[in-house]
């Protein structure tokens, strides 16, 4: 009798009770792309489509216990990291990742809210850069986060070019600077890799909707899912970009809540894939 395994993907991130972002968006994305989703929660948030009103960090020792217990039993094919709210959390996550150097890691540096408010302190930013950046296959800052990391304003594609090169110098393997906040009708994202001086450009058309809640979480988790399914990083980013564009497009006319609504993660769901065990 043949036996199979699912392509498992782990998200290490915060919880969004409104379902649009955080681990909820990640798990929907993994499922929609045919992967088996798992989650380790780093923070509980009080939020809705109008904004975040509170963040409660999970104690680092319990995040470590979640990770250790899970990974003793199931090994993911890729890992996505989202909200890391304290330096101590960055440390325990890094300690865990060091035991699994061959698993691709997508790090979404959740640092600034859609409202522009800072979500984490400078000490935590420094810990993420020092401990998690070197372990990540790719990090995925938006323009505001890229500006914070590079220490310069980022308002144009030229600024994104400069910031990406600066962030790549922070002992990172690859950086995807997302241009979703560009004022133009054509949106541009740029992928920088330490192995090549070539910058890969991804473009898409802006969609007229305010339903963008969780788009960054969805993109990073989609990249992780595609890496788990065997795609190389440039192809994984392209497939993830296409998936997010479709999810925004198919959710553009739906009203969920009074603010920025979620994406339609299941506009084209894939069957949960199985890999034959040798």
N, C-alpha and C positions, 0 to 999 in steps of 0.2 A: 504493500500500500504506500502510495506516495504521500509525502507530507509537505506542507507549504508554510510560508511565513509572510506576514504583512510588512510592507515598508513603513517602519515606525519612525515618527518624527516627534521630537520633544520641544515644547515651548517652556521657557523659564521666564515668567512675566507676571504682571499684575492682573487683577480681575476687574472687569468692567460690568457692573450689574445691569447696564442698559443693553449689553450684548453686542455693541457695535465695534468695540476695540478690545485690546488686551487678549487674555487667553481665550475669551469667547470668539473673537475674530480669528485667532490663530487656529483653533480647533475646527471652526467652520471651513477655513481655507484648506487645511490638511485633508479634511473629508472630501471637499469639492474636487480636489486634485487627485483623489484616489489613494491617499495615504492614511495610515493609522495614527491618530493623534494622541499625544500624552502631554500632561501639563504638571509643572511644579510652580506653585504660586509664591511670588515674592512680596506681594502687597495687596491689600484690599483697598479699593477706592470707593468713595461715595461720589457718583457722577451720573449724568444723564446726557441727553443730546445738547443741553445748554452749557455744560461745563463740569469741571471737577470742583467739589466742595471740600473733600477731605481725602487724605491718604494715610493708611495704617500699615506700616511695614511689618512683615512677618519676621519674628526673631531669627537671626542668622542661623542659630543652631538647628532650628526646625526646618529651614530651607535646606540645610545640609542633610538633615535626616530624610527629607523627601527625596533628595537626589540620590543619596546612598542606597536607600531602600529600593527605589525604582531601578537604578542601574545595576544593582546586584542581580536583577531578574531579567530585565529587557534592555537590549542595547539598541539605541536609535541609530538610524542611518544618517540623520542630520539633527542639528540643534539650533533653535532660534532663541535668542535672548532679547527680552524687552526691558521693562522697567526694573532698574537696579537703583534703589532709593537711598542706600547708605554705603559707606566705604567697606563696612564689615560684610555686607552682602556680596560686594564685588570680590572680596577675598575668598569667601567660602565657595562661590561659583567657580572662581579660577582654580582653586585647589582641586575641585572635582574634575574640571576639564583637563587638567594636566594628566589625569589618569587615562584619558581617551584621546590621544593626540591625532588619531586618524579620522575622527568624526568631523565633518565640515560644520562650521559654526557661523551663523548669520547673526550679527549683533546690530540691533536697532537701538541707537543711543537716545532713548526717550529722555529728553532734557528740558524741552520747552513745550508748553501747552499751545493749542491752537490759538488761544487768547493772547499768546505772547508771554505768559507768566512762566518764570523759571520753576521747574518741578524739583530740581535737586541742587544741592549746595556745591560750591567750588571744590570742597574736599572730596565729595563723591565723584565729581567729574575727573579729578586727578587720579583717583583710585581706579576708575574705569579705564582711563587711558593707560595707566601703568600696568594693571593686572589683566585686563580683558582684551584690549586691542591686540596685543601680540598673539593671542590664542584664536582670534577670529579669522575665518576665511575671508569674510567681507564685512565691513560696517556700512550702515545705510543712513547717514544723516540727511535731514532735509536742509533747506537753505539756512534757516535760523540756527539749527544745531551746527551746521558747517561753519557759520560765522562765529559761534561760540568757541568751537574747537580750534579754528584757525586764527582767531583774534582779529578778524577783519570783517567789515560789512560784506554781505553777499546779496546782491540785488540783481545780478545779470549773469548771463552764461560766462562772460569773461571772468567775473568774480568767482563763479563756481570752478572754473579752470584753476585759478590761483589757489583757492581754498583747498581743492582736492589734492593738489601737489603738496601743500603744507601738511595736510592731515596724513598723507601717505608717509611723510617723514616722521610720524609719531610711532614708529615701529609697527606699522600695520601691513597686512598682506595685500589688501585691496579695499578701495573706498568707492561706494556708489553715492554720488552727490545728487539728490533728488531735486528736480526743478519744478515741483508742483506749485510753488508760490510765484512763479514767473508771471509778469503781467501780460505776456504775449498770448496769442491764440494757440501757438505751437509750443508745447512744453518739451523741455530737453532735460535729460538726466545723463550724467557722465560717470563712466566706470574707469577708475585708475587702478592699475595693478603694479605691484613691486617687481614682478618678473618681466614686465615689458614697459617700454616708454610710450607705447601706443595707448591713446585714450579712446575708449569705445563710447559712441554717442547713441542714445536712444531717444526717439521723438514720438510724440503722440499729440492728438488734438485735444484742446481743453473742452470739457463738457460743461454746459451751462446748468449747474446744479449746486446746491449747498449740501447735498448728501455725500459728504466726504469723511464722515466720522469713522476712524479706524483704517483709513486707506494706507497709512504708513505701516501699521501692524500687519495688514493683509499682504502688502508687498513683501515685507521681510519674511513672513511665514511662507509665502508662495515660492520665494527663492529657495528657502530651506527644503520645501517639498520637492522642487525640481532637482535640487542637488541629491536628495535622497533617492530619486528615481534614475539617477545616473547622468544627468546633464552636466556638462562643463559650465563653469561660472558664467561666461558671457551668454551662453544659450539659456541658462537658468534665469538670468536677469531678463532676457527678452521675453521668455514665456511668462514670467511673473508679471512683467509690465503689461503684456497683452491681456492676461487674466484680470488684473486690477482695472484696466480700462473698460473691459466688458462688464465687470461687476458694478462699476460706477454708472456706466451707460444704462444698464438694465434696472438700476435702482434710482435713476435720476428723477422719476416722476412719482415716487412713492413717499407718502408722508408718514414718518414714524417719529413721534414726539414733536416738540415745539421748536427745536433748534436744528442742528446739523445731523441729519439722519444717516443711517448706516448704508453700506453697500449691499448689493444683492449677490451674496457669495455663491448661491446655488443656481445661477442662470444657465449653467451648462455642467452639471455635476458628472464626475467620472465614477465608474465602478471601483470599489475598493480592490486594489491590485493584490495579487498573490505571487510570491516568488517560490519556485520549487526548491526544497532543501536538498542538498547533495548527500 
